Structures are given as C-alpha cells and as structure tokens.
Amino acid sequence: MKILQILVLCTSIFVFTGCTSNGKKYSPDKEHEVYYKGDGVDESNAKNYLTT
C-alpha cells in the first residue's frame, strides 16, 4: 500500500510539472532557445541575455 501511495505521488508531480508553462520562447537560431516570463520581461531581455 505504501508503494502505491508513492507511485501516485510521483505520477502527480510528473503530470503537474509537465503541464506548467516555461514561458515564451525566443530562438535566435536552430541550436539555441531561451524561455522568458515575468512582469516587465520581454523578448529584448532574452536577446540581451544571449549577448552577455
């Protein structure tokens, strides 16, 4: 019974994390991608992150 509870907990965590959003994606090329989200964060911040 304890193993079943652990399995249900692990499955729930896996499903929850798979359904959450990483934010908006910025891809400067085929090899790189940056995800950004938050108040006041936009694509220009993602571009600046890659150039620093």
Sequence and secondary structure as in RCSB ss.txt:
>XXXX:A:sequence
MKILQILVLCTSIFVFTGCTSNGKKYSPDKEHEVYYKGDGVDESNAKNYLTT
>XXXX:A:secstr
 HHHHHHHHHHHHHHHHHHS   EEE SSSS  EEE STT  HHHHHHHHH 
